[in-house]
């Protein structure tokens, strides 16, 4: 792995909140891929088990990291209103913006404390606090924090009560979060149906491969079976994307 690849992997691991080093993570992915390849080779044949096992192991570990990253970003978004309220309260008490952000770091509510600590560390080597917070917003894909940084920039230029601006922003963010939770509750039935429809063919295929391998053998030993598998996989992916589009509502 090159130096750039190692740095990118380390950044992704840090974003996901994982303590492993890039070398340890790469070794884990290789071990998972080898284990799945060995298992599928025992269930099928080597020319199917090895490539499919390696591919599945590599993709599953990447999916796991992506899920950890998404979960951490969601936690950051949930904590942001409370964090901004703490910043606004500190500003009303007479602290500067940098001191208010430092209060968030000392509060040690993860992952917001870690990300704001990264911003403060950037200011200690000469970066502007607004630029550092904007990088945090980009890193965490937080449109709310990006709007807050924009409000801070405007307040620096035209003046005004920054604490009041932050409190108004917090109210708006909490209203949006409440609406988002309401929409998620209303779409829960559709999401559950999508999970069942996508998972049922996979579960049934695995069940038959394990208990009736002779019944499933024509699927991977004949040309017609391989074509059916390929078409079924493509249709399953397309159906998953379509159902995800139906139940996903942006707020």
Backbone as CSV, one residue per row, in Angstrom:
resi,resn,N_x,N_y,N_z,CA_x,CA_y,CA_z,C_x,C_y,C_z
1,UNK,0.853,-1.192,0.000,0.000,0.000,0.000,0.888,1.241,0.000
2,UNK,0.574,2.197,-0.878,1.362,3.418,-0.969,1.099,4.322,0.229
3,UNK,1.936,5.377,0.328,1.779,6.309,1.444,0.438,7.037,1.353
4,UNK,0.046,7.412,0.114,-1.248,8.090,-0.054,-2.401,7.151,0.303
5,UNK,-2.296,5.893,-0.120,-3.343,4.926,0.209,-3.432,4.671,1.700
6,UNK,-2.281,4.610,2.362,-2.274,4.423,3.818,-2.912,5.612,4.523
7,UNK,-2.600,6.823,4.046,-3.176,8.029,4.657,-4.686,8.073,4.463
8,UNK,-5.154,7.710,3.267,-6.598,7.704,3.012,-7.297,6.658,3.879
9,UNK,-6.686,5.489,4.003,-7.279,4.443,4.856,-7.316,4.882,6.309
10,UNK,-6.245,5.504,6.788,-6.217,5.988,8.168,-7.289,7.048,8.392
11,UNK,-7.494,7.916,7.402,-8.531,8.947,7.542,-9.917,8.323,7.571
12,UNK,-10.163,7.317,6.727,-11.467,6.647,6.733,-11.698,5.897,8.048
13,UNK,-10.659,5.270,8.580,-10.791,4.579,9.862,-11.095,5.568,10.986
14,UNK,-10.427,6.708,10.959,-10.688,7.727,11.974,-12.098,8.271,11.838
15,UNK,-12.558,8.466,10.608,-13.915,8.959,10.383,-14.956,7.964,10.871
16,UNK,-14.651,6.683,10.757,-15.570,5.646,11.225,-15.473,5.401,12.725
17,UNK,-14.499,6.044,13.388,-14.335,5.846,14.824,-13.716,4.506,15.173
18,UNK,-12.896,3.963,14.274,-12.257,2.672,14.495,-10.801,2.887,14.907
19,UNK,-10.348,2.118,15.889,-9.010,2.301,16.457,-7.936,1.521,15.716
20,UNK,-8.303,0.708,14.743,-7.325,-0.120,14.045,-6.434,0.738,13.157
21,UNK,-5.214,0.270,12.951,-4.296,0.936,12.021,-4.606,0.459,10.598
22,UNK,-4.117,1.185,9.574,-4.363,0.729,8.194,-3.863,-0.687,7.927
23,UNK,-2.710,-1.047,8.499,-2.184,-2.404,8.290,-3.087,-3.444,8.946
24,UNK,-3.537,-3.157,10.150,-4.431,-4.091,10.839,-5.753,-4.243,10.102
25,UNK,-6.292,-3.140,9.580,-7.556,-3.189,8.849,-7.406,-3.987,7.557
26,UNK,-6.295,-3.791,6.847,-6.055,-4.545,5.616,-5.912,-6.031,5.912
27,UNK,-5.206,-6.373,6.991,-5.058,-7.775,7.377,-6.408,-8.388,7.744
28,UNK,-7.252,-7.629,8.444,-8.582,-8.123,8.793,-9.411,-8.393,7.543
29,UNK,-9.347,-7.491,6.566,-10.099,-7.689,5.323,-9.618,-8.933,4.583
30,UNK,-8.315,-9.143,4.572,-7.766,-10.325,3.897,-8.230,-11.601,4.602
31,UNK,-8.209,-11.591,5.934,-8.630,-12.779,6.690,-10.106,-13.100,6.458
32,UNK,-10.956,-12.064,6.449,-12.380,-12.276,6.196,-12.594,-12.829,4.784
33,UNK,-11.867,-12.292,3.817,-12.012,-12.755,2.437,-11.579,-14.213,2.303
34,UNK,-10.464,-14.573,2.946,-9.984,-15.960,2.873,-10.970,-16.911,3.547
35,UNK,-11.514,-16.499,4.692,-12.469,-17.354,5.401,-13.733,-17.579,4.573
36,UNK,-14.255,-16.522,3.978,-15.450,-16.680,3.148,-15.152,-17.513,1.908
37,UNK,-13.978,-17.315,1.305,-13.611,-18.113,0.138,-13.529,-19.591,0.494
38,UNK,-12.941,-19.906,1.660,-12.851,-21.307,2.082,-14.232,-21.894,2.346
39,UNK,-15.108,-21.108,2.991,-16.452,-21.602,3.284,-17.244,-21.859,2.003
40,UNK,-17.199,-20.911,1.062,-17.943,-21.084,-0.187,-17.352,-22.194,-1.039
41,UNK,-16.041,-22.421,-0.941,-15.428,-23.526,-1.678,-15.939,-24.861,-1.162
42,UNK,-16.126,-24.957,0.157,-16.675,-26.188,0.726,-18.121,-26.410,0.296
43,UNK,-18.877,-25.303,0.133,-20.287,-25.428,-0.223,-20.491,-25.614,-1.719
44,UNK,-19.615,-25.019,-2.537,-19.767,-25.093,-3.987,-18.512,-25.730,-4.599
45,UNK,-17.881,-25.027,-5.499,-16.622,-25.466,-6.098,-15.607,-24.341,-5.964
46,UNK,-14.314,-24.673,-6.181,-13.261,-23.682,-5.940,-13.352,-22.520,-6.923
47,UNK,-13.738,-22.790,-8.183,-13.745,-21.713,-9.170,-14.907,-20.748,-8.968
48,UNK,-15.854,-21.100,-8.118,-16.905,-20.156,-7.705,-16.612,-19.631,-6.296
49,UNK,-16.213,-20.513,-5.398,-16.022,-20.109,-4.002,-14.911,-19.106,-3.808
50,UNK,-13.785,-19.276,-4.523,-12.645,-18.381,-4.302,-12.942,-16.953,-4.771
51,UNK,-13.331,-16.735,-6.039,-13.575,-15.339,-6.435,-14.760,-14.700,-5.722
52,UNK,-15.849,-15.470,-5.558,-17.026,-14.913,-4.890,-16.722,-14.637,-3.415
53,UNK,-15.997,-15.544,-2.757,-15.652,-15.342,-1.350,-14.755,-14.136,-1.140
54,UNK,-13.743,-14.001,-1.994,-12.842,-12.841,-1.883,-13.601,-11.548,-2.130
55,UNK,-14.446,-11.545,-3.167,-15.206,-10.332,-3.479,-16.175,-9.983,-2.348
56,UNK,-16.891,-10.985,-1.848,-17.849,-10.740,-0.764,-17.142,-10.271,0.506
57,UNK,-16.000,-10.887,0.836,-15.263,-10.467,2.022,-14.783,-9.036,1.930
58,UNK,-14.279,-8.659,0.762,-13.790,-7.286,0.574,-14.942,-6.287,0.634
59,UNK,-16.068,-6.640,-0.001,-17.209,-5.737,-0.011,-17.878,-5.642,1.359
60,UNK,-17.977,-6.764,2.084,-18.620,-6.745,3.399,-17.832,-5.900,4.393
61,UNK,-16.509,-5.998,4.357,-15.711,-5.173,5.260,-15.821,-3.696,4.895
62,UNK,-15.877,-3.403,3.594,-16.069,-2.011,3.181,-17.448,-1.504,3.611
63,UNK,-18.454,-2.375,3.512,-19.801,-2.001,3.950,-19.838,-1.757,5.457
64,UNK,-19.107,-2.569,6.202,-19.058,-2.382,7.655,-18.456,-1.018,8.017
65,UNK,-17.362,-0.657,7.338,-16.764,0.651,7.604,-17.722,1.776,7.211
66,UNK,-18.409,1.591,6.111,-19.358,2.626,5.681,-20.502,2.762,6.675
67,UNK,-20.985,1.650,7.201,-22.051,1.714,8.202,-21.579,2.404,9.470
68,UNK,-20.343,2.112,9.905,-19.797,2.789,11.084,-19.679,4.295,10.840
69,UNK,-19.255,4.666,9.638,-19.131,6.082,9.302,-20.489,6.766,9.289
70,UNK,-21.477,6.128,8.678,-22.822,6.699,8.631,-23.406,6.843,10.030
71,UNK,-23.174,5.844,10.883,-23.674,5.904,12.256,-23.019,7.052,13.021
72,UNK,-21.731,7.262,12.815,-21.024,8.342,13.508,-21.501,9.706,13.007
73,UNK,-21.723,9.819,11.711,-22.233,11.080,11.176,-23.647,11.365,11.673
74,UNK,-24.466,10.325,11.780,-25.819,10.512,12.310,-25.777,10.953,13.772
75,UNK,-24.856,10.368,14.558,-24.713,10.786,15.954,-24.255,12.230,16.047
76,UNK,-23.366,12.629,15.151,-22.910,14.033,15.118,-24.077,14.969,14.825
77,UNK,-24.910,14.599,13.857,-26.065,15.432,13.521,-27.052,15.518,14.676
78,UNK,-27.253,14.421,15.400,-28.174,14.429,16.539,-27.648,15.291,17.687
79,UNK,-26.336,15.294,17.887,-25.753,16.047,18.994,-25.553,17.520,18.679
80,UNK,-25.558,17.870,17.402,-25.209,19.240,17.008,-26.110,20.308,17.632
81,UNK,-27.441,20.143,17.691,-28.259,21.191,18.331,-27.875,21.454,19.787
82,UNK,-27.643,20.399,20.557,-27.242,20.574,21.951,-25.870,21.243,22.047
83,UNK,-24.979,20.881,21.134,-23.643,21.475,21.131,-23.722,22.962,20.813
84,UNK,-24.524,23.326,19.827,-24.662,24.735,19.478,-25.336,25.526,20.597
85,UNK,-26.255,24.896,21.304,-26.871,25.560,22.451,-25.823,25.822,23.537
86,UNK,-24.918,24.867,23.742,-23.835,25.073,24.697,-22.924,26.209,24.247
87,UNK,-22.630,26.275,22.952,-21.804,27.364,22.428,-22.500,28.715,22.632
88,UNK,-23.801,28.764,22.341,-24.552,30.009,22.516,-24.580,30.440,23.983
89,UNK,-24.748,29.485,24.887,-24.752,29.809,26.320,-23.392,30.341,26.751
90,UNK,-22.316,29.755,26.225,-20.976,30.233,26.560,-20.750,31.636,26.026
91,UNK,-21.260,31.921,24.813,-21.128,33.266,24.252,-21.877,34.286,25.107
92,UNK,-23.054,33.918,25.585,-23.813,34.824,26.445,-23.110,35.066,27.778
93,UNK,-22.279,34.116,28.190,-21.546,34.270,29.451,-20.297,35.124,29.287
94,UNK,-20.000,35.527,28.048,-18.857,36.398,27.815,-17.651,35.725,27.198
95,UNK,-17.746,34.432,26.876,-16.632,33.751,26.245,-16.563,34.106,24.758
96,UNK,-15.370,33.955,24.193,-15.221,34.100,22.750,-15.706,32.832,22.057
97,UNK,-15.770,32.878,20.724,-16.230,31.702,19.990,-15.259,30.534,20.159
98,UNK,-13.950,30.824,20.121,-12.960,29.760,20.297,-13.066,29.136,21.685
99,UNK,-13.277,29.962,22.707,-13.435,29.430,24.059,-14.715,28.614,24.190
100,UNK,-15.756,29.035,23.491,-17.012,28.285,23.529,-16.850,26.919,22.868
101,UNK,-16.115,26.886,21.761,-15.848,25.609,21.103,-14.988,24.726,21.998
102,UNK,-14.048,25.334,22.704,-13.222,24.575,23.640,-14.071,23.981,24.769
103,UNK,-15.127,24.678,25.165,-16.040,24.138,26.180,-16.735,22.881,25.660
104,UNK,-17.062,22.873,24.384,-17.652,21.674,23.770,-16.665,20.519,23.814
105,UNK,-15.409,20.808,23.526,-14.386,19.757,23.545,-14.219,19.205,24.951
106,UNK,-14.196,20.080,25.944,-14.035,19.628,27.333,-15.265,18.887,27.838
107,UNK,-16.428,19.141,27.236,-17.633,18.393,27.598,-17.518,16.928,27.208
108,UNK,-16.688,16.635,26.168,-16.310,15.270,25.777,-17.511,14.413,25.388
109,UNK,-18.417,15.003,24.619,-19.522,14.236,24.048,-19.121,13.808,22.644
110,UNK,-18.881,12.531,22.482,-18.410,12.024,21.190,-19.587,11.720,20.271
111,UNK,-19.443,11.937,18.945,-18.218,12.316,18.242,-17.996,13.824,18.077
112,UNK,-18.925,14.672,18.566,-18.783,16.116,18.348,-17.525,16.661,19.012
113,UNK,-17.198,16.177,20.204,-16.012,16.683,20.889,-14.751,16.393,20.085
114,UNK,-14.653,15.195,19.523,-13.485,14.853,18.725,-13.362,15.686,17.472
115,UNK,-14.478,15.928,16.800,-14.436,16.716,15.570,-14.145,18.185,15.854
116,UNK,-14.739,18.741,16.915,-14.454,20.128,17.259,-13.024,20.273,17.782
117,UNK,-12.497,19.231,18.430,-11.105,19.253,18.846,-10.179,19.324,17.635
118,UNK,-10.559,18.636,16.559,-9.786,18.703,15.324,-9.764,20.131,14.781
119,UNK,-10.917,20.820,14.866,-10.983,22.205,14.396,-10.096,23.114,15.249
120,UNK,-10.142,22.940,16.568,-9.301,23.759,17.443,-7.824,23.493,17.194
121,UNK,-7.475,22.244,16.941,-6.078,21.921,16.646,-5.611,22.626,15.380
122,UNK,-6.500,22.757,14.412,-6.143,23.471,13.175,-5.912,24.956,13.440
123,UNK,-6.681,25.549,14.362,-6.493,26.973,14.671,-5.163,27.223,15.371
124,UNK,-4.653,26.239,16.069,-3.386,26.418,16.782,-2.191,26.462,15.831
125,UNK,-2.385,26.009,14.600,-1.293,26.078,13.626,-1.573,27.130,12.562
126,UNK,-2.511,28.046,12.879,-2.691,29.219,12.024,-3.958,29.270,11.200
127,UNK,-4.805,28.248,11.240,-6.027,28.272,10.434,-7.095,29.123,11.114
128,UNK,-7.990,29.673,10.310,-9.132,30.399,10.855,-10.143,29.401,11.417
129,UNK,-10.796,29.786,12.518,-11.753,28.881,13.148,-12.907,28.559,12.207
130,UNK,-13.380,29.557,11.452,-14.488,29.307,10.524,-14.084,28.304,9.444
131,UNK,-12.851,28.431,8.929,-12.386,27.483,7.908,-12.271,26.073,8.494
132,UNK,-11.772,25.984,9.738,-11.644,24.673,10.374,-13.003,24.034,10.608
133,UNK,-13.973,24.823,11.049,-15.320,24.290,11.253,-15.969,23.904,9.926
134,UNK,-15.658,24.648,8.876,-16.208,24.309,7.560,-15.653,22.971,7.074
135,UNK,-14.383,22.703,7.373,-13.810,21.398,7.014,-14.463,20.280,7.814
136,UNK,-14.785,20.553,9.070,-15.507,19.560,9.875,-16.883,19.285,9.269
137,UNK,-17.568,20.365,8.833,-18.888,20.201,8.214,-18.792,19.352,6.947
138,UNK,-17.756,19.581,6.149,-17.575,18.792,4.928,-17.241,17.353,5.266
139,UNK,-16.395,17.149,6.265,-15.975,15.806,6.657,-17.151,15.002,7.198
140,UNK,-18.032,15.644,7.971,-19.174,14.955,8.564,-20.433,15.070,7.704
141,UNK,-20.321,15.719,6.550,-21.463,15.927,5.632,-22.643,16.554,6.374
142,UNK,-22.344,17.601,7.125,-23.348,18.271,7.953,-23.710,19.606,7.316
143,UNK,-24.859,19.633,6.634,-25.325,20.892,6.054,-25.668,21.897,7.154
144,UNK,-26.150,21.404,8.298,-26.500,22.306,9.399,-25.272,23.055,9.908
145,UNK,-24.170,22.353,10.097,-22.955,23.019,10.564,-22.422,23.974,9.503
146,UNK,-22.556,23.618,8.233,-22.130,24.525,7.166,-22.928,25.828,7.212
147,UNK,-24.233,25.729,7.478,-25.042,26.943,7.602,-24.627,27.767,8.819
148,UNK,-24.271,27.084,9.901,-23.810,27.794,11.102,-22.523,28.557,10.801
149,UNK,-21.599,27.922,10.093,-20.351,28.593,9.730,-20.638,29.809,8.852
150,UNK,-21.576,29.673,7.934,-21.965,30.811,7.094,-22.525,31.950,7.940
151,UNK,-23.348,31.601,8.938,-23.908,32.622,9.827,-22.804,33.316,10.622
152,UNK,-21.807,32.546,11.056,-20.686,33.136,11.803,-19.909,34.096,10.915
153,UNK,-19.673,33.716,9.668,-18.951,34.595,8.742,-19.728,35.900,8.520
154,UNK,-21.025,35.771,8.330,-21.841,36.976,8.117,-21.826,37.857,9.360
155,UNK,-21.932,37.241,10.535,-21.920,38.016,11.775,-20.583,38.735,11.953
156,UNK,-19.475,38.101,11.544,-18.168,38.746,11.651,-18.100,39.986,10.765
157,UNK,-18.814,39.962,9.635,-18.742,41.086,8.685,-19.696,42.218,9.037
158,UNK,-20.917,41.874,9.439,-21.939,42.910,9.641,-22.250,43.145,11.110
159,UNK,-21.747,42.293,12.008,-22.036,42.450,13.426,-23.366,41.826,13.797
160,UNK,-23.711,41.924,15.068,-24.960,41.350,15.548,-24.708,40.408,16.717
161,UNK,-25.794,39.840,17.208,-25.736,38.948,18.368,-25.594,37.517,17.877
162,UNK,-24.383,36.987,17.952,-24.137,35.639,17.446,-24.861,34.599,18.284
163,UNK,-24.949,34.807,19.592,-25.638,33.847,20.448,-27.104,33.718,20.057
164,UNK,-27.741,34.851,19.745,-29.151,34.805,19.334,-29.298,34.089,17.994
165,UNK,-28.369,34.338,17.085,-28.406,33.654,15.791,-28.283,32.147,15.982
166,UNK,-27.376,31.729,16.859,-27.185,30.297,17.093,-28.427,29.672,17.731
167,UNK,-29.075,30.388,18.655,-30.275,29.844,19.289,-31.408,29.692,18.276
168,UNK,-31.549,30.658,17.370,-32.557,30.526,16.313,-32.240,29.337,15.402
169,UNK,-30.957,29.160,15.118,-30.544,28.024,14.292,-30.841,26.703,14.991
170,UNK,-30.592,26.650,16.287,-30.870,25.436,17.061,-32.356,25.098,17.012
171,UNK,-33.213,26.113,17.155,-34.658,25.865,17.071,-35.064,25.299,15.723
172,UNK,-34.496,25.870,14.651,-34.811,25.369,13.305,-34.327,23.938,13.124
173,UNK,-33.128,23.641,13.621,-32.583,22.293,13.482,-33.419,21.275,14.241
174,UNK,-33.902,21.638,15.403,-34.718,20.700,16.180,-36.072,20.473,15.524
175,UNK,-36.634,21.497,14.921,-37.895,21.310,14.186,-37.692,20.379,13.001
176,UNK,-36.592,20.555,12.280,-36.305,19.678,11.134,-36.070,18.247,11.594
177,UNK,-35.370,18.079,12.714,-35.120,16.729,13.226,-36.425,16.043,13.628
178,UNK,-37.338,16.809,14.228,-38.621,16.232,14.603,-39.412,15.806,13.367
179,UNK,-39.386,16.639,12.338,-40.063,16.287,11.088,-39.429,15.061,10.450
180,UNK,-38.109,14.992,10.499,-37.403,13.842,9.922,-37.773,12.551,10.649
181,UNK,-37.858,12.601,11.973,-38.242,11.399,12.721,-39.683,11.000,12.422
182,UNK,-40.549,11.995,12.223,-41.944,11.696,11.895,-42.046,11.005,10.530
183,UNK,-41.293,11.512,9.564,-41.299,10.916,8.228,-40.724,9.504,8.283
184,UNK,-39.683,9.311,9.078,-39.081,7.976,9.191,-40.057,6.982,9.803
185,UNK,-40.837,7.435,10.778,-41.840,6.559,11.384,-42.919,6.189,10.371
186,UNK,-43.337,7.155,9.556,-44.369,6.880,8.557,-43.876,5.942,7.459
187,UNK,-42.578,5.977,7.164,-42.038,5.122,6.097,-41.473,3.808,6.623
188,UNK,-41.661,3.519,7.913,-41.079,2.308,8.501,-41.639,1.044,7.855
189,UNK,-42.945,1.032,7.575,-43.558,-0.161,6.973,-42.976,-0.440,5.593
190,UNK,-42.797,0.613,4.807,-42.215,0.429,3.479,-40.781,-0.060,3.541
191,UNK,-39.991,0.458,4.493,-38.609,0.006,4.625,-38.536,-1.444,5.074
192,UNK,-39.429,-1.843,5.991,-39.448,-3.235,6.434,-39.809,-4.163,5.279
193,UNK,-40.782,-3.758,4.470,-41.153,-4.563,3.304,-39.981,-4.699,2.333
194,UNK,-39.237,-3.614,2.153,-38.078,-3.663,1.261,-37.022,-4.622,1.794
195,UNK,-36.751,-4.580,3.102,-35.760,-5.483,3.685,-36.176,-6.944,3.498
196,UNK,-37.456,-7.236,3.697,-37.927,-8.613,3.567,-37.838,-9.079,2.114
197,UNK,-38.265,-8.237,1.178,-38.254,-8.625,-0.232,-36.838,-8.819,-0.761
198,UNK,-35.894,-8.040,-0.254,-34.508,-8.192,-0.702,-33.839,-9.376,-0.005
199,UNK,-34.106,-9.544,1.279,-33.422,-10.586,2.025,-33.975,-11.982,1.820
200,UNK,-35.260,-12.091,1.451,-35.871,-13.409,1.312,-35.210,-14.271,0.238
201,UNK,-34.955,-13.770,-0.982,-34.272,-14.627,-1.969,-32.886,-15.059,-1.513
202,UNK,-32.144,-14.154,-0.864,-30.794,-14.490,-0.397,-30.868,-15.565,0.691
203,UNK,-31.789,-15.390,1.641,-31.937,-16.376,2.716,-32.361,-17.734,2.165
204,UNK,-33.318,-17.728,1.240,-33.808,-18.992,0.683,-32.717,-19.699,-0.116
205,UNK,-31.932,-18.935,-0.883,-30.842,-19.538,-1.649,-29.797,-20.145,-0.715
206,UNK,-29.438,-19.424,0.350,-28.480,-19.972,1.303,-29.001,-21.218,1.993
207,UNK,-30.291,-21.200,2.335,-30.900,-22.373,2.976,-30.830,-23.590,2.068
208,UNK,-31.176,-23.414,0.803,-31.168,-24.544,-0.130,-29.738,-25.007,-0.435
209,UNK,-28.790,-24.051,-0.543,-27.402,-24.432,-0.759,-26.889,-25.305,0.389
210,UNK,-27.349,-25.044,1.592,-26.850,-25.774,2.760,-27.530,-27.132,2.918
211,UNK,-28.857,-27.177,2.730,-29.599,-28.405,3.008,-29.878,-29.242,1.752
212,UNK,-29.950,-28.615,0.583,-30.212,-29.355,-0.662,-29.220,-28.929,-1.731
213,UNK,-27.943,-29.171,-1.555,-26.952,-28.706,-2.541,-27.145,-29.335,-3.913
214,UNK,-27.625,-30.583,-3.957,-27.834,-31.219,-5.266,-28.948,-30.540,-6.041
215,UNK,-29.904,-29.953,-5.330,-31.007,-29.242,-5.994,-30.511,-27.932,-6.603
216,UNK,-29.534,-27.275,-5.960,-29.035,-25.990,-6.436,-27.840,-26.127,-7.377
217,UNK,-27.259,-27.331,-7.493,-26.046,-27.497,-8.283,-26.200,-27.070,-9.740
218,UNK,-27.316,-27.313,-10.409,-27.427,-26.859,-11.808,-27.298,-25.350,-11.977
219,UNK,-27.531,-24.574,-10.911,-27.415,-23.125,-11.048,-25.980,-22.673,-11.294
220,UNK,-24.999,-23.416,-10.810,-23.614,-22.978,-10.996,-22.770,-23.987,-11.778
221,UNK,-23.394,-25.020,-12.318,-22.660,-25.988,-13.136,-23.110,-25.995,-14.583
222,UNK,-24.173,-25.273,-14.911,-24.658,-25.206,-16.291,-24.713,-23.758,-16.747
223,UNK,-24.642,-23.579,-18.057,-24.667,-22.227,-18.618,-25.999,-21.536,-18.338
224,UNK,-27.087,-22.280,-18.479,-28.408,-21.695,-18.215,-28.523,-21.255,-16.757
225,UNK,-27.996,-22.067,-15.849,-28.047,-21.721,-14.439,-27.243,-20.473,-14.127
226,UNK,-26.053,-20.350,-14.728,-25.226,-19.164,-14.506,-25.902,-17.917,-15.043
227,UNK,-26.546,-18.047,-16.204,-27.277,-16.901,-16.757,-28.430,-16.511,-15.840
228,UNK,-29.142,-17.496,-15.314,-30.236,-17.210,-14.390,-29.730,-16.518,-13.121
229,UNK,-28.587,-16.972,-12.611,-28.007,-16.334,-11.431,-27.642,-14.878,-11.714
230,UNK,-27.020,-14.639,-12.874,-26.616,-13.275,-13.219,-27.831,-12.369,-13.372
231,UNK,-28.865,-12.862,-14.089,-30.074,-12.056,-14.278,-30.765,-11.801,-12.943
232,UNK,-30.836,-12.834,-12.104,-31.461,-12.663,-10.791,-30.724,-11.655,-9.928
233,UNK,-29.386,-11.685,-9.974,-28.600,-10.731,-9.191,-28.831,-9.304,-9.669
234,UNK,-28.839,-9.116,-10.986,-29.074,-7.763,-11.538,-30.463,-7.269,-11.156
235,UNK,-31.471,-8.119,-11.281,-32.835,-7.706,-10.926,-32.954,-7.411,-9.434
236,UNK,-32.248,-8.186,-8.613,-32.281,-7.939,-7.167,-31.665,-6.589,-6.829
237,UNK,-30.559,-6.254,-7.480,-29.919,-4.954,-7.236,-30.823,-3.815,-7.711
238,UNK,-31.393,-3.950,-8.898,-32.278,-2.908,-9.417,-33.511,-2.737,-8.525
239,UNK,-34.076,-3.852,-8.074,-35.230,-3.764,-7.182,-34.876,-3.098,-5.862
240,UNK,-33.682,-3.399,-5.333,-33.250,-2.784,-4.079,-33.123,-1.274,-4.234
241,UNK,-32.507,-0.838,-5.329,-32.345,0.599,-5.565,-33.689,1.284,-5.746
242,UNK,-34.602,0.622,-6.448,-35.922,1.214,-6.691,-36.703,1.350,-5.390
243,UNK,-36.690,0.296,-4.551,-37.416,0.359,-3.280,-36.783,1.374,-2.335
244,UNK,-35.456,1.493,-2.379,-34.793,2.495,-1.552,-35.208,3.904,-1.966
245,UNK,-35.340,4.108,-3.274,-35.771,5.423,-3.759,-37.198,5.727,-3.328
246,UNK,-38.047,4.710,-3.285,-39.452,4.917,-2.916,-39.615,5.300,-1.454
247,UNK,-38.833,4.672,-0.578,-39.043,4.886,0.869,-38.140,5.972,1.425
248,UNK,-37.275,6.568,0.605,-36.377,7.598,1.099,-36.978,8.973,0.828
249,UNK,-37.203,9.722,1.895,-37.806,11.048,1.803,-36.837,12.051,2.405
250,UNK,-36.445,13.041,1.624,-35.530,14.077,2.106,-36.313,15.157,2.841
251,UNK,-35.783,15.558,4.001,-36.415,16.610,4.808,-35.433,17.771,4.922
